[in-house]
């Protein structure tokens, strides 16, 4: 009979003493002791992994990258938008639903007009001024407090302003004021980057009393720490020290900026970080289901430095994998390029392993002794950055068909579990307008709908004509099912196409979507109205579209969750917004906001002549929620009869 014990070995453990007491009257013979490394899920289940290798000491970058094989890249320059799995994940571009949307430019104007102050560095935050611009620091960075550990003004997380405000605003408007400020904030990040000789211009000039050379921080960014912090895993973060997971987001933004502007210095900034900093966080690999996986630590490693060494964290793997894949794609050295991409791919296999065993992306990884707490935090980050890494791996030519399939399965499952993602886990809707909102002018409203859940039935579309517009007694509603790009056509084309003519009040009651739909399908719905009163200035469109549907399993018709955190104006193009987006090029937003390659960002919809209208009559009954100020999918909560 086999006996099995599972223990976590303390750091630097050299011997194990096992004491066994026989309380029975029988003689027991023990033999064949074997000590081996095992990996355990958050539920205490032994994972089926093999070939585990752990190096728990920091390495020189050259020695670190020599540990990785060269990833084969047999399919270079694949089109991301021609891959169904990637296309349906990135849908309309704004995948982080609480950060990006049509209101990006308006929100950016607000952040550009926060108070400009001098002499505030290190002072306690003023209650009425949570964000300020420091006019006495180079490149005028934003300053704020830390939500938990520091109440002082400090130039923290400049990449957040770039990601949430300035990059989307540049993409949506082409306004040079956003581009100029974007480049200024990027310059500040470069100003605060640690250099090969260990210097940091920001720290030297602004914090001379705290300045010291740190060659081991080469490539990292001083983006957060104006206090010393011992984290939950036991590592003490020094003043001005760089990590490698949030800094991976910074590196990814520099790659994005490089693709937008062509500035080679941006790419070098990202490369210096990836090449030099990853080697400080240990080398960990194994094999799961025949696939090599890798993981990186949360903190700088160092068994003999008394640093944590089992601090595996799920979201860290996808954040770093995204930076690796982005930088790897553009790395000119073919050997190093393939090694960056190999590590990125292996980190994603680690995440597949985590999800298979835990059924969720918990905060801690399986190698982490506190994984059994099954903490839910930073979970939705995992999918977003994993798919970004997948897109760049795919574009680079990696064979990731199986990996894509696994993440598609995870996406379908996880989007129904995550509190952040569930509201958008079934249907995505964005609404545009074209024409001048001037009295007497014709304006066309166009809604784009993507089906994220292929199990929905009885889908109906409804919309509200906003104040200041009217239709005739009858309105023509055009439904077009779009064919995605493929090897023969780089653009979207029109597939099934119907124009339904109905009484104008039917639009608000609901119109049955006339197509059979699957996960990933995109529908365009459009109609024309007349402007009855000129709209002055920027104004939200209060006419918000809605989709209803039913999802049925063996016993129930289930109800979807709805969140009040998602603002309707993020999905509705405001009137008089000076945007580059049209109904023709809207589907290029996925590329422009996530993977802006030249051969991806010019995708358009090739339209065709509108068909003749068909009369539509239906006695629709609303469920009382049609007036809700957000696009959503509603499912009736009652037993199937």
C-alpha positions as CSV (number, residue, x, y, z in Angstrom):
1,X,0.0,0.0,0.0
2,X,1.3,3.5,-0.9
3,X,1.5,6.2,1.7
4,X,1.8,9.8,0.7
5,X,2.6,13.0,2.6
6,X,2.6,16.5,1.2
7,X,4.7,19.2,2.9
8,X,6.0,22.6,1.9
9,X,9.7,22.7,2.5
10,X,10.8,26.0,4.2
11,X,13.4,28.1,2.3
12,X,17.0,26.7,2.6
13,X,15.7,23.4,4.1
14,X,18.5,20.8,3.9
15,X,17.0,17.8,5.7
16,X,13.6,16.3,6.4
17,X,12.8,14.3,9.5
18,X,9.8,12.0,9.2
19,X,8.4,10.4,12.4
20,X,5.9,7.6,12.0
21,X,4.2,6.0,15.0
22,X,2.5,2.6,14.7
23,X,-0.6,2.4,16.9
24,X,-1.8,-1.0,15.6
25,X,-0.9,-4.4,16.9
26,X,0.4,-5.5,13.5
27,X,4.0,-5.2,12.3
28,X,4.4,-2.6,9.5
29,X,7.3,-2.6,7.2
30,X,8.2,0.7,5.4
31,X,10.4,0.8,2.4
32,X,11.0,2.8,-0.8
33,X,11.1,6.3,0.5
34,X,11.1,8.9,-2.3
35,X,11.2,12.7,-2.0
36,X,10.1,14.6,-5.1
37,X,8.7,17.9,-6.0
38,X,4.9,18.0,-6.5
39,X,2.5,20.8,-7.5
40,X,-0.8,21.1,-5.8
41,X,-4.0,22.9,-6.9
42,X,-5.9,25.4,-4.8
43,X,-8.2,22.4,-3.8
44,X,-5.3,20.2,-2.6
45,X,-5.2,18.0,-5.8
46,X,-1.8,16.8,-7.0
47,X,-1.2,18.2,-10.5
48,X,0.0,15.9,-13.2
49,X,3.2,17.7,-14.1
50,X,6.8,16.6,-14.7
51,X,10.3,17.7,-15.5
52,X,10.2,20.5,-12.9
53,X,13.2,22.8,-12.9
54,X,13.6,25.6,-10.4
55,X,16.5,28.1,-10.2
56,X,15.9,30.4,-7.3
57,X,18.8,32.8,-7.7
58,X,19.0,35.9,-9.9
59,X,21.0,35.3,-13.1
60,X,22.9,37.5,-15.5
61,X,20.6,38.3,-18.5
62,X,22.8,36.4,-20.9
63,X,22.8,33.3,-18.7
64,X,19.1,33.5,-18.2
65,X,18.1,33.8,-21.8
66,X,20.5,30.9,-22.7
67,X,18.3,28.6,-20.7
68,X,15.5,28.9,-23.3
69,X,15.1,27.0,-26.5
70,X,14.4,28.8,-29.8
71,X,10.7,28.8,-30.6
72,X,9.9,27.7,-34.2
73,X,8.0,30.3,-36.1
74,X,6.6,28.5,-39.2
75,X,3.7,30.9,-40.0
76,X,5.0,34.5,-40.1
77,X,2.7,37.5,-40.6
78,X,-0.6,35.8,-40.1
79,X,-3.6,38.1,-40.0
80,X,-4.9,38.4,-36.5
81,X,-8.4,39.5,-37.6
82,X,-8.7,36.4,-39.8
83,X,-8.4,34.2,-36.7
84,X,-11.9,33.6,-35.3
85,X,-10.8,33.1,-31.7
86,X,-8.7,36.3,-31.6
87,X,-11.3,38.3,-33.5
88,X,-14.1,37.4,-31.2
89,X,-12.1,38.1,-28.1
90,X,-11.0,41.6,-29.2
91,X,-14.4,42.2,-30.7
92,X,-14.8,46.0,-31.1
93,X,-11.5,47.0,-29.6
94,X,-12.6,48.3,-26.2
95,X,-12.1,45.0,-24.3
96,X,-11.5,46.6,-20.9
97,X,-15.0,47.7,-20.4
98,X,-14.5,50.0,-17.5
99,X,-11.6,52.0,-19.0
100,X,-12.1,52.4,-22.7
101,X,-15.0,53.8,-24.7
102,X,-16.4,56.6,-26.8
103,X,-16.0,58.9,-23.9
104,X,-12.2,58.6,-23.9
105,X,-11.6,62.0,-25.4
106,X,-14.0,63.8,-23.1
107,X,-12.5,62.0,-20.1
108,X,-9.0,62.9,-21.3
109,X,-9.9,66.6,-21.5
110,X,-10.9,66.4,-17.9
111,X,-7.6,64.8,-16.8
112,X,-5.7,67.4,-18.9
113,X,-7.3,70.2,-16.9
114,X,-6.6,69.1,-13.3
115,X,-4.7,71.7,-11.2
116,X,-1.1,72.5,-12.2
117,X,1.0,73.0,-9.1
118,X,4.6,73.5,-7.9
119,X,6.3,72.4,-4.7
120,X,3.8,69.6,-4.0
121,X,6.1,66.6,-4.3
122,X,6.0,64.6,-1.0
123,X,3.2,66.7,0.5
124,X,0.0,65.2,1.9
125,X,-2.7,64.9,-0.7
126,X,-5.3,67.7,-0.7
127,X,-8.8,66.3,-0.4
128,X,-10.2,68.3,-3.2
129,X,-7.2,67.6,-5.6
130,X,-6.6,63.8,-5.9
131,X,-4.8,64.4,-9.1
132,X,-2.4,67.3,-9.9
133,X,0.2,68.1,-12.6
134,X,3.7,68.9,-11.3
135,X,4.9,71.9,-13.3
136,X,8.3,71.9,-11.5
137,X,9.3,68.3,-12.5
138,X,10.5,67.6,-16.0
139,X,7.8,66.5,-18.5
140,X,5.0,67.6,-16.0
141,X,4.0,64.3,-14.7
142,X,0.7,63.6,-12.9
143,X,1.0,63.1,-9.1
144,X,-1.3,61.4,-6.7
145,X,-1.2,59.5,-3.4
146,X,-1.2,55.7,-3.1
147,X,-4.6,54.4,-2.1
148,X,-3.2,52.4,0.9
149,X,0.4,53.0,1.8
150,X,1.4,56.6,1.0
151,X,-0.7,59.7,1.4
152,X,1.9,61.9,-0.3
153,X,1.9,63.3,-3.8
154,X,4.3,61.3,-6.1
155,X,4.4,60.7,-9.9
156,X,2.9,57.3,-9.8
157,X,1.8,54.9,-12.6
158,X,2.1,57.3,-15.5
159,X,1.2,54.4,-17.8
160,X,-2.3,54.4,-16.4
161,X,-3.0,57.8,-17.9
162,X,-1.5,56.7,-21.2
163,X,-3.6,53.5,-21.3
164,X,-6.9,54.9,-20.0
165,X,-6.9,58.3,-21.6
166,X,-4.3,59.5,-24.1
167,X,-3.7,56.5,-26.3
168,X,-7.5,55.9,-26.8
169,X,-8.0,59.7,-27.4
170,X,-5.2,59.7,-30.0
171,X,-6.8,56.7,-31.8
172,X,-10.3,58.1,-31.7
173,X,-9.6,61.7,-32.7
174,X,-6.1,62.2,-34.2
175,X,-6.0,65.5,-32.2
176,X,-2.4,66.6,-31.8
177,X,-2.9,67.9,-28.3
178,X,-3.5,64.3,-27.1
179,X,-0.5,63.0,-29.0
180,X,1.8,65.7,-27.6
181,X,0.8,64.9,-24.0
182,X,1.1,61.2,-24.7
183,X,4.7,61.7,-25.9
184,X,5.4,64.0,-22.9
185,X,4.3,61.3,-20.4
186,X,6.3,58.7,-22.3
187,X,9.3,61.0,-21.9
188,X,8.8,61.1,-18.2
189,X,8.8,57.3,-18.0
190,X,12.1,57.3,-19.9
191,X,13.4,60.0,-17.6
192,X,12.6,57.7,-14.6
193,X,14.0,54.5,-16.2
194,X,17.1,52.9,-14.6
195,X,20.1,52.9,-16.9
196,X,22.9,50.4,-17.5
197,X,25.3,52.2,-15.2
198,X,22.7,52.1,-12.4
199,X,21.8,55.8,-12.7
200,X,18.3,57.2,-12.8
201,X,17.9,60.9,-13.9
202,X,14.6,61.4,-12.1
203,X,15.9,60.1,-8.7
204,X,19.2,61.9,-9.0
205,X,17.6,65.3,-9.8
206,X,14.4,65.1,-7.6
207,X,15.5,62.9,-4.7
208,X,19.3,63.5,-4.4
209,X,19.4,62.4,-0.8
210,X,17.9,59.0,-1.7
211,X,20.0,58.6,-4.9
212,X,22.2,55.5,-5.3
213,X,23.4,53.5,-8.2
214,X,21.5,50.3,-8.9
215,X,22.9,48.5,-12.0
216,X,20.7,45.5,-11.2
217,X,17.6,47.6,-11.8
218,X,18.7,48.4,-15.4
219,X,15.6,48.8,-17.6
220,X,13.1,49.1,-14.7
221,X,11.0,52.1,-14.0
222,X,10.6,54.2,-10.8
223,X,6.8,54.3,-11.1
224,X,5.5,53.8,-7.5
225,X,7.6,53.5,-4.4
226,X,8.1,56.6,-2.3
227,X,7.9,54.3,0.7
228,X,9.5,51.1,1.7
229,X,7.0,48.2,1.6
230,X,7.2,44.6,2.8
231,X,4.6,42.8,0.7
232,X,2.4,39.9,1.6
233,X,5.0,37.4,0.4
234,X,7.7,38.9,2.6
235,X,9.8,40.9,0.1
236,X,10.9,44.4,1.1
237,X,10.6,46.8,-1.8
238,X,13.1,49.7,-1.6
239,X,12.5,53.3,-2.4
240,X,12.3,53.9,-6.2
241,X,12.6,50.1,-7.0
242,X,11.1,48.7,-10.1
243,X,9.0,45.5,-10.3
244,X,8.6,43.5,-13.4
245,X,4.8,42.9,-13.7
246,X,3.4,46.4,-13.6
247,X,6.5,47.5,-15.5
248,X,5.6,44.9,-18.1
249,X,2.5,47.0,-18.7
250,X,4.7,50.0,-19.1
251,X,6.9,48.2,-21.6
252,X,3.8,47.1,-23.5
253,X,2.7,50.7,-23.8
254,X,6.0,51.7,-25.2
255,X,5.6,49.0,-27.9
256,X,2.2,50.4,-28.6
257,X,3.6,53.9,-28.9
258,X,6.3,52.6,-31.2
259,X,3.7,51.1,-33.5
260,X,1.7,54.4,-33.4
261,X,4.6,56.8,-34.0
262,X,7.6,54.8,-35.4
263,X,9.9,56.2,-32.7
264,X,12.7,53.6,-32.3
265,X,13.6,54.9,-28.9
266,X,10.3,53.6,-27.5
267,X,11.1,50.1,-28.7
268,X,14.5,50.3,-27.1
269,X,13.0,51.4,-23.8
270,X,10.8,48.3,-23.8
271,X,13.6,46.0,-24.9
272,X,16.0,47.2,-22.2
273,X,13.4,46.4,-19.6
274,X,12.5,42.9,-20.8
275,X,16.0,41.7,-21.5
276,X,17.5,42.9,-18.3
277,X,14.8,42.6,-15.6
278,X,13.2,39.1,-16.2
279,X,16.4,37.4,-15.2
280,X,16.0,38.7,-11.6
281,X,12.8,36.7,-11.0
282,X,14.0,33.1,-11.2
283,X,13.8,30.4,-13.8
284,X,10.9,27.9,-13.4
285,X,9.7,25.3,-15.9
286,X,7.8,22.1,-16.1
287,X,5.8,20.0,-18.5
288,X,2.0,19.7,-18.5
289,X,0.0,17.6,-21.0
290,X,3.1,17.5,-23.2
291,X,3.6,21.3,-23.2
292,X,6.5,23.1,-21.6
293,X,5.3,25.8,-19.2
294,X,7.3,28.5,-17.4
295,X,6.5,30.8,-14.5
296,X,8.1,33.9,-13.0
297,X,8.1,35.1,-9.5
298,X,6.2,38.1,-8.0
299,X,9.3,39.4,-6.3
300,X,13.0,39.3,-7.2
301,X,14.3,35.9,-6.4
302,X,17.2,34.9,-4.2
303,X,17.1,31.9,-1.9
304,X,20.4,33.0,-0.3
305,X,19.2,36.6,-0.1
306,X,16.3,35.5,2.0
307,X,13.9,36.5,-0.7
308,X,10.6,34.6,-1.3
309,X,11.0,31.9,-4.0
310,X,7.5,30.3,-4.1
311,X,5.6,33.5,-4.9
312,X,3.9,32.3,-8.0
313,X,1.0,34.6,-8.9
314,X,-1.4,34.1,-11.8
315,X,-1.9,37.6,-13.2
316,X,1.9,38.2,-13.1
317,X,2.3,35.5,-15.8
318,X,0.0,37.2,-18.3
319,X,1.3,40.7,-17.6
320,X,4.9,39.6,-18.3
321,X,3.9,37.3,-21.2
322,X,2.2,40.2,-22.9
323,X,5.4,42.4,-22.7
324,X,7.5,39.4,-23.9
325,X,5.4,38.8,-26.9
326,X,5.2,42.4,-27.9
327,X,8.9,43.0,-27.5
328,X,9.7,39.6,-29.0
329,X,7.8,40.3,-32.2
330,X,10.0,43.4,-32.9
331,X,13.3,42.0,-31.7
332,X,15.7,41.8,-34.7
333,X,18.1,39.1,-33.3
334,X,16.3,36.0,-34.5
335,X,17.6,33.8,-31.7
336,X,16.7,36.2,-28.9
337,X,13.3,37.0,-30.6
338,X,12.4,33.3,-30.6
339,X,13.5,32.9,-26.9
340,X,11.3,35.9,-25.8
341,X,8.4,34.3,-27.6
342,X,9.2,30.8,-26.2
343,X,8.9,32.2,-22.6
344,X,5.7,34.1,-23.5
345,X,4.1,30.9,-24.9
346,X,5.2,28.8,-21.9
347,X,3.8,31.3,-19.4
348,X,0.4,31.0,-21.2
349,X,0.6,27.2,-20.8
350,X,1.2,27.8,-17.1
351,X,-2.1,29.7,-17.1
352,X,-3.9,26.8,-18.9
353,X,-2.6,24.5,-16.2
354,X,-3.8,26.8,-13.5
355,X,-7.3,27.0,-14.9
356,X,-7.6,23.3,-15.5
357,X,-7.0,22.5,-11.9
358,X,-8.5,25.5,-10.1
359,X,-11.4,26.3,-12.5
360,X,-10.6,30.0,-12.0
361,X,-7.7,32.5,-12.1
362,X,-7.1,32.8,-8.4
363,X,-4.5,35.4,-7.3
364,X,-1.9,32.9,-6.1
365,X,-0.3,30.2,-8.3
366,X,-0.2,26.5,-7.4
367,X,3.5,26.7,-6.5
368,X,2.6,29.3,-3.9
369,X,1.9,27.8,-0.4
370,X,-1.0,30.2,0.2
371,X,-2.8,29.2,-3.0
372,X,-5.4,27.2,-1.0
373,X,-6.9,30.5,0.2
374,X,-8.3,30.8,-3.4
375,X,-8.1,34.6,-3.3
376,X,-10.1,36.3,-6.1
377,X,-8.2,39.4,-7.2
378,X,-6.8,40.7,-10.5
379,X,-8.6,37.8,-12.2
380,X,-10.0,39.6,-15.3
381,X,-6.5,41.0,-16.0
382,X,-5.4,37.5,-16.8
383,X,-7.6,37.1,-19.9
384,X,-6.9,40.5,-21.4
385,X,-3.1,40.3,-21.2
386,X,-3.1,36.6,-22.2
387,X,-5.0,37.3,-25.4
388,X,-2.7,40.2,-26.2
389,X,0.3,37.9,-25.9
390,X,-1.6,35.4,-28.1
391,X,-2.2,38.0,-30.8
392,X,1.5,38.9,-31.0
393,X,2.6,35.3,-30.9
394,X,0.2,34.5,-33.7
395,X,1.4,37.5,-35.7
396,X,5.0,36.4,-35.2
397,X,4.2,33.0,-36.7
398,X,4.2,30.7,-33.7
399,X,2.2,27.5,-33.9
400,X,-0.4,28.2,-31.2
401,X,-3.5,26.6,-32.5
402,X,-3.9,24.3,-29.5
403,X,-3.1,27.1,-27.1
404,X,-5.7,29.3,-28.8
405,X,-8.3,26.6,-28.5
406,X,-7.7,26.2,-24.8
407,X,-7.9,29.9,-24.2
408,X,-11.1,30.1,-26.2
409,X,-12.6,27.5,-23.9
410,X,-11.3,29.4,-20.9
411,X,-12.8,32.7,-22.2
412,X,-16.2,31.1,-22.7
413,X,-16.2,29.7,-19.2
414,X,-14.4,32.5,-17.3
415,X,-16.4,35.3,-18.8
416,X,-19.5,33.8,-17.1
417,X,-17.8,33.6,-13.7
418,X,-15.8,36.8,-13.4
419,X,-17.7,39.7,-11.8
420,X,-16.0,42.1,-14.0
421,X,-16.5,40.3,-17.3
422,X,-20.0,38.8,-16.8
423,X,-22.0,41.9,-17.9
424,X,-20.2,41.7,-21.3
425,X,-20.0,37.9,-21.4
426,X,-23.0,37.4,-23.7
427,X,-23.5,40.4,-26.0
428,X,-21.4,43.5,-26.8
429,X,-23.2,46.6,-28.3
430,X,-21.8,49.9,-29.6
431,X,-23.8,52.6,-31.3
432,X,-22.5,55.3,-33.7
433,X,-24.2,58.1,-35.6
434,X,-23.3,59.7,-39.0
435,X,-24.6,62.9,-40.3
436,X,-24.9,66.4,-38.8
437,X,-27.1,66.8,-35.8
438,X,-28.6,70.0,-37.3
439,X,-32.2,70.8,-37.6
440,X,-33.7,69.3,-40.8
441,X,-30.7,67.0,-41.5
442,X,-30.9,63.2,-41.8
443,X,-28.8,61.3,-39.3
444,X,-28.2,57.5,-39.5
445,X,-27.8,55.5,-36.2
446,X,-25.8,52.3,-36.5
447,X,-25.4,49.7,-33.8
448,X,-22.8,46.9,-33.9
449,X,-23.6,43.8,-32.0
450,X,-21.3,40.9,-31.3
451,X,-22.6,37.6,-30.0
452,X,-20.3,36.4,-27.2
453,X,-22.5,33.5,-26.1
454,X,-23.6,31.1,-28.8
455,X,-26.3,29.6,-26.5
456,X,-28.6,32.6,-26.6
457,X,-32.1,32.2,-28.2
458,X,-34.9,34.5,-29.2
459,X,-32.7,37.5,-29.6
460,X,-34.5,40.8,-30.0
461,X,-33.1,44.3,-30.6
462,X,-34.6,47.5,-29.4
463,X,-33.6,51.1,-29.4
464,X,-34.8,54.5,-28.3
465,X,-34.8,57.5,-30.7
466,X,-33.3,60.3,-28.5
467,X,-34.8,63.7,-28.0
468,X,-34.2,66.1,-30.8
469,X,-34.8,63.4,-33.5
470,X,-37.9,61.9,-35.2
471,X,-38.8,59.3,-37.7
472,X,-41.8,59.0,-40.0
473,X,-44.7,56.9,-39.0
474,X,-42.9,53.9,-40.4
475,X,-39.2,53.2,-40.0
476,X,-36.9,51.0,-42.0
477,X,-34.5,48.9,-39.9
478,X,-31.6,47.2,-41.7
479,X,-30.1,44.1,-40.2
480,X,-26.8,43.0,-41.8
481,X,-24.8,39.9,-40.7
482,X,-21.2,40.6,-41.5
483,X,-18.7,38.1,-43.0
484,X,-15.3,38.4,-41.3
485,X,-12.0,38.9,-43.2
486,X,-10.5,35.8,-44.7
487,X,-7.6,34.7,-47.0
488,X,-9.5,36.0,-50.0
489,X,-10.8,39.3,-48.6
490,X,-9.0,41.4,-46.0
491,X,-12.2,43.3,-45.2
492,X,-15.6,42.6,-43.7
493,X,-18.4,42.0,-46.3
494,X,-22.1,41.8,-46.1
495,X,-23.7,38.3,-45.7
496,X,-27.3,38.0,-44.9
497,X,-29.0,41.3,-45.3
498,X,-32.6,42.3,-44.6
499,X,-34.5,45.6,-44.3
500,X,-37.6,45.4,-42.1
501,X,-40.3,48.1,-42.3
502,X,-42.4,48.7,-39.2
503,X,-44.3,51.2,-37.2
504,X,-41.9,53.5,-35.4
505,X,-43.1,52.5,-32.0
506,X,-42.0,48.9,-32.7
507,X,-38.3,49.9,-32.5
508,X,-38.7,50.6,-28.8
509,X,-40.8,47.5,-28.1
510,X,-38.3,45.2,-29.8
511,X,-37.6,43.6,-33.1
512,X,-36.6,40.0,-33.6
513,X,-33.1,39.6,-35.0
514,X,-33.8,37.7,-38.2
515,X,-30.6,35.5,-38.3
516,X,-29.3,32.3,-36.8
517,X,-26.3,33.4,-34.7
518,X,-23.2,31.8,-33.3
519,X,-20.5,32.9,-30.9
520,X,-18.4,35.5,-32.6
521,X,-21.0,36.7,-35.2
522,X,-21.3,40.4,-35.8
523,X,-24.5,42.2,-36.8
524,X,-24.9,45.7,-38.0
525,X,-28.3,47.4,-37.3
526,X,-29.0,50.8,-38.9
527,X,-31.9,53.2,-39.4
528,X,-32.3,56.9,-40.4
529,X,-34.1,59.7,-38.5
530,X,-34.5,63.4,-38.9
531,X,-32.9,66.0,-36.6
532,X,-35.6,68.3,-35.2
533,X,-33.4,70.6,-33.1
534,X,-29.8,71.5,-33.7
535,X,-27.5,70.0,-31.0
536,X,-24.9,72.4,-29.8
537,X,-21.6,71.2,-28.3
538,X,-20.7,67.7,-27.1
539,X,-23.7,65.9,-25.8
540,X,-24.3,62.3,-24.8
541,X,-26.7,60.2,-26.9
542,X,-29.4,59.1,-24.5
543,X,-30.9,56.7,-27.0
544,X,-29.3,53.4,-25.8
545,X,-29.8,50.1,-27.7
546,X,-30.6,46.9,-25.9
547,X,-30.6,43.2,-26.8
548,X,-32.7,40.6,-25.0
549,X,-32.4,36.9,-25.2
550,X,-32.8,33.6,-23.4
551,X,-30.2,31.0,-22.5
552,X,-31.6,27.5,-21.8
553,X,-29.9,24.5,-20.2
554,X,-31.5,21.2,-19.1
555,X,-33.9,22.8,-16.5
556,X,-33.7,26.6,-16.5
557,X,-33.8,29.7,-18.5
558,X,-31.1,31.7,-16.7
559,X,-30.7,35.4,-16.0
560,X,-27.6,37.4,-16.8
561,X,-25.9,39.7,-14.2
562,X,-26.0,43.4,-14.9
563,X,-23.4,45.9,-13.4
564,X,-24.0,49.6,-12.7
565,X,-20.3,50.3,-13.1
566,X,-20.5,50.3,-16.9
567,X,-21.5,53.7,-18.1
568,X,-23.9,53.9,-21.1
569,X,-22.0,56.8,-22.7
570,X,-19.0,54.6,-23.1
571,X,-20.9,52.5,-25.6
572,X,-22.7,55.4,-27.4
573,X,-20.9,57.8,-29.6
574,X,-21.7,61.3,-28.2
575,X,-23.1,64.0,-30.6
576,X,-20.6,66.4,-32.0
577,X,-17.6,64.3,-31.0
578,X,-14.8,65.0,-33.4
579,X,-13.9,61.3,-34.0
580,X,-12.2,59.5,-36.9
581,X,-14.5,56.5,-36.4
582,X,-17.3,55.8,-38.8
583,X,-19.6,52.8,-39.4
584,X,-17.3,51.9,-42.3
585,X,-14.1,51.7,-40.3
586,X,-15.5,50.9,-36.8
587,X,-14.3,47.2,-36.9
588,X,-10.7,48.4,-37.3
589,X,-10.8,49.6,-33.6
590,X,-9.8,46.1,-32.5
591,X,-6.5,46.4,-34.2
592,X,-6.0,50.1,-33.5
593,X,-6.4,49.7,-29.7
594,X,-4.7,46.3,-29.3
595,X,-2.4,45.3,-32.1
596,X,-1.9,48.3,-34.4
597,X,0.0,46.6,-37.3
598,X,-0.1,48.4,-40.6
599,X,-1.8,45.4,-42.3
600,X,-4.5,45.2,-39.6
601,X,-5.6,48.7,-38.8
602,X,-7.2,49.5,-42.2
603,X,-10.0,46.9,-42.1
604,X,-13.3,48.3,-43.3
605,X,-16.8,47.1,-44.1
606,X,-17.4,46.8,-47.8
607,X,-21.1,47.6,-48.1
608,X,-23.6,46.6,-50.8
609,X,-26.8,48.0,-52.1
610,X,-29.5,48.0,-49.5
611,X,-32.2,45.4,-50.2
612,X,-35.9,46.2,-50.6
613,X,-37.8,46.3,-47.3
614,X,-40.0,43.6,-45.9
615,X,-43.0,44.5,-43.7
616,X,-42.5,43.5,-40.0
617,X,-45.4,43.1,-37.6
618,X,-45.2,41.6,-34.1
619,X,-47.1,42.2,-30.9
620,X,-44.1,42.6,-28.7
621,X,-44.4,42.8,-24.9
622,X,-41.6,44.4,-23.0
623,X,-40.5,43.2,-19.6
624,X,-40.4,46.7,-18.1
625,X,-36.6,47.1,-18.3
626,X,-36.3,48.6,-21.8
627,X,-35.7,52.1,-20.4
628,X,-32.5,51.1,-18.6
629,X,-29.6,53.4,-19.5
630,X,-27.1,50.9,-20.7
631,X,-26.9,48.3,-23.5
632,X,-27.3,44.8,-22.0
633,X,-28.6,41.4,-22.6
634,X,-31.6,40.3,-20.5
635,X,-32.5,36.7,-19.9
636,X,-35.9,35.7,-18.4
637,X,-35.5,34.0,-15.0
638,X,-38.2,31.3,-15.0
639,X,-38.5,27.5,-15.4
640,X,-38.9,26.1,-18.9
641,X,-42.4,24.8,-19.5
